[in-house]
Amino acid sequence: MAREQLAGAARAALGGGRRLEAVERVAGGSKKGVYRLVMDDATTAIAYLWDAAENYWPAAEGDDDLTDPFSPGLGLDLFEAAHARLDALGLRVPAIRLVDRDGAHHPAGLAIVEDLPGENLEELLARDPSAAAPVMARLGEALEAMRGYRASTYGKVAVVDGGGTSRGTSCEGVVLDRALRDLAEAASRDPRIAAARDRLEERLLGLAAAVRPRTEYAVVHRELGPDHVLVDADKNPVAIDLEGLMYFDVEWEHVFLRIRLHDAYRPLEVDGLDEDRLALYMLAQRLSLTAGPLRLLDGDFPNRAFMASIAEYNLKKALDLVHA
């Protein structure tokens, strides 16, 4: 990250004769650089930088295959398509101040967006659950708007809205293939998964076989944890980390929310979800949240103890699903 490059972009985005005074890295980004830009009049904005040097994840085969709904959500094109879709559905997303796709300010993809400097939903839930109640209610409304949208094809929003098609023949098939890869990867890194690999594989295949076909798909954030929901001054939830947005089974979103929110998930519960999909996607996500963090630890990700704890927690939960 070159400060002088961001200075020019900040002036173009925020105008008014302002000068960039400080650049602060915002914690949490593992695939892109996230920086708070502070101007000399205390105006702030957030810069997203899709630069290979900002990506902590070790490269893997298929990373660039956008027809895989679960390939890494990287890049300005994915961000813009996701932002446009959520904005059209009436969801609160950070306002875009500047997009630089031509290298005018930085050789990598760059976007400057509105800064929402307060607590995220995770922090608010921990500090004051009652104060989080109206935010959770509005998040439920946002999820309902996403669930209400119907697409006839699954896949990344940027791919589908661009007229493309995704690999595989069904959401459950894509999830099963990915879960089997995650299982193999986790088994190669941890002897407890290796010892239970046959049972886990048998359970995955059995759960997938029970899922009935579906031909319509909803809008799914993919990683809508409470750390990916900011809270604005009016107590509105604001979705961030949008690049993974896809048309998919809504059950995928609700499994992820259950995993991340635990008891706080209750205000977001909805009727009509497919129990067979929920069961398959729960085991698949436990394996993903084991294999992914272990893979990330192969690189130089800084918060190693935290990532190792995520892998350990979900590893035990995955084993519980076949030992019960």
N, C-alpha and C positions, 0 to 999 in steps of 0.2 A: 504494500500500500504506500503510494507516494503522496505525501501531504500536499505538494504543490498541484498535483493533478486533481485531487479532491477540492482544493481551494477554488479552482476555476469552475468546476462543476457546481459547487455550492453557490458561487456568485450567480451563475446562470440560472440556478433553480430558485434562489430566494431573492435575488435582485436587491434593489433599494440602496445600492452603494455599500452593502455590508461586506465585511472582511472576515474570513475564517480565522477564528481565534484558537480553537482546540478541536482535536479529533480524539474521540474516546471509543475504544472497542466495547461493544455491547456483548455481554456474556451469552453463551448458548449456541451460537452458530457453529455447526460442524461441517457444513457443505459450502457455505459462502461467507464472505466477510460482512459483518454488520457493524457499522460505525455510527456513533452520534456525532454530528457536526454542530459545533457551537460557534455562532457568529459573534462579532464584537458588540452587538446590541442585545445579546442573550437569546436571540432567535435560534431555534434548534431544528434539525431535521435528521433523518436517518438515511444513511447510504448503504445500499446492498451492492456487493461486489462479487460477481461470479468469476473468480479467478482461480485457476488450478492451485495456486499457492495458498489459497484460503480454505481448501478442501482437505479435511483431516482423514477422509476415508481412503483406504488403500484401493487402488484401481482394480477392477475385476472385469472379467469378460462379460460383455453385454451391457456395460454401463451406459453406452451411447445409444442403445436400442430403445427409441421412444415408443415402439409398438408393444413393448413390455410395460404393462400398467405400473409395475413395481420397480422399474429401473429408476435410478436416482433422479429426483426432480431438480435438475440443474438448468439454469439459464434464464435469460431475460424473456425469451419467447414464451416459455412455460408460465412465468410469473405474469406476464401481460394477459395471456389468455385466461388464466385462473382469476385474476383481478377483475377482468371484464365480466366473466360469468357470475361471480359472486355479487358484484355491483349491480348487475342486471336483475338479480334475484332480491335486491333490497338489503343485502347484508352490509354491515359496516366494515370497511376495509381501509387501511391507511391511504389517504389521498396521494396520488402520484404527482410529484413536483417536477421531475425531469427524468427522461429516459435517454440513455446514450448507448445506441447499438452500433454506431459507426466509428467508435474510437476517438471522438472529438475531444474527450476529456481523459479517457483511460482506455488502454488496449483491450481490457476485458469488458464484458457486459456490466453496465452500471445503471442503477436506478436510485433516485433520491425521492424519499416519501416523507409524509407527515410523521412527526415524532409524537408519540403518546407516552410521556415519561413517567406516568404513575405506576401503580402496582399491576401485575398481571393477575389473572384469575386464580392461579395457584397460590400466590402470596395473599390475596384477599381472602380466599377460603380458609387459609391457615390462621390469619389474623382475626377475622371477624365473619364467621359463616352467615350471620344474620344480614350483614351489610352486603354479602355476596348474593343473597336471595333474589333481588331484582335482576341482577346480571345473569344468574342462572335461568330465570324465567325467560329473559330475552334471548338467551342462547338457545333455549328450547324452541322458541319461535323461529329463530334462524335455521335450526336443524330441520324444522318442519317445512320451511320454504325450500331447503335443499332436497329434502325427501320428496316434496311434491313435484319437482321437475322430472320430466321423463325423457330419457334418451333411448334410442333403439339400438345403440351400439355402446359397448363398454370400452374404457381406455382413458388415457390422459385427455383432459379437456382440450389441450392444444392440438392433439392428434385428431380427435373426433370432430371438433369444430372446424378443423382444417380439411375435413373430408376423408381422413385416413381411417384405417382399420387396425385393430390390435391383434397380437398373436393369440393363439389358442382358440377354443370354441365356446368357452363359458367362463364366468367369474370363478366358479368353484374349481374348474379345471386349472385355471391359472394359479389359484391359491394352492391347490394340491401340489402342483409341480414345484412351486416356490418352497412350500413347506418341506417337501422331500429333499430339496437342495439344502435348506437350512438345517434339517436333521442330519444330513451327511456331514455338513460343515461343523456343526456343534459336536457330533460324535468324534470327529477327528481332533477336537480340542479338549474334550472333557470325558474321562472314563465313565462317569455315571450315565451320561447320555449314550455312550457307546454300548454299555451293558444293557440298556433298555431300548436300543435302537429297533430291534425287531418288533417289540410290543408297540412302540410309538408308530412305526410304519404301518403296522396292521390296523391300529386305531385310525390313523389318517385315511387309509383306503376305505375302511368301513364307513366312516363319517361322510366321506365324499360320495360314496355310492348311494347314500340315503337322500341326497339333495335332489330335488325335482327341478327340471329346467325352468328358466325364466328368460323373458325376452325384452324386458324394460329395466332401465337402470336409473338410479338417482345420482345427485351430485354428492360426492364424498370428499372431505378434506384429506383424509388418509391418516393424518397424525394430529388430530384435534385434541391434544392434551391441554390441560389448563395453563401450561406455560406458553402455549401458542394462541392464547386468547388474552389480549390486552383489554384494559377497562378505561374508557374515556371519561371525561369530566361529568358526563350525563349518565353514567352507569350503563353505558352500552357496551356489549362485548364486541371486540374488534379482532377479527381473525388475521393472523400473520403466518409466515412460512407457507405460502400458498402454492408453491411450485408443484407439489404432488397431487393437486386437485384432479379428480377423475370422475368419470361416470362409472358407477359400480354398484354392487349390492349394498344397500343401506346398512345391512347387518355388520359389515366390516367396520363402519364408523362407530356403531354402538358397542361392539366388543372392545374397541380401543378405548372408548370413553369409560366403560366399566372398569377396565384394567387400570386406567390412570386415576379415576376419581373415587373408586371404592364406594363407600356409603354416600358420598356427596353426589353420586350419579342419579340418585332417586328422582330428583325433579325433571330429569331428562328422559325418564322411562316412557316408552310409547307402546301402544298395542299393535298387533299385526305383524310383528317380526317373525321370520321363519326360524323355528327352533333348530332345525337340522343345519341350516347355515350358521347359526350362532355357535353351535357345538363345534363344527369344523373350523370356523374362523378363530375361536378361542384357542384351540390347540395350535393352530398355525401361527397365531400371533405370539403365543408363549415361546414357540421355537424361534421365531424371528427375533424376538427380544432377548433371546439367548445368543443366537449365532451372530446377530448384528453387532452388539457391543463387544463380543470376543474378537470379531474381525477388526473393529475400530481400534482395539488395543494393540493390534499388530503395527499400527502407525504411531504417530507422536501426539495423539490427542492428550491435552494437558490434564484434564480432570479424571485421572485414571481410576482412583478409588471409587468414585461415583459410578463410572461406567461398569466397573467390575461388579458393583453391588446390584446393578440392574440385571446383568447377566445371571448372577447367582440367584436372585429372587425368582426370576422367570424360569430358570432351569428347574428349580424345586417345584414350581407350579405346574410345569409341563409333566414332570414325573408324577405328581399327584393325580393327574388326569388319567394315567394308566395304572396307577397303584390302587386307586379307590375301589 
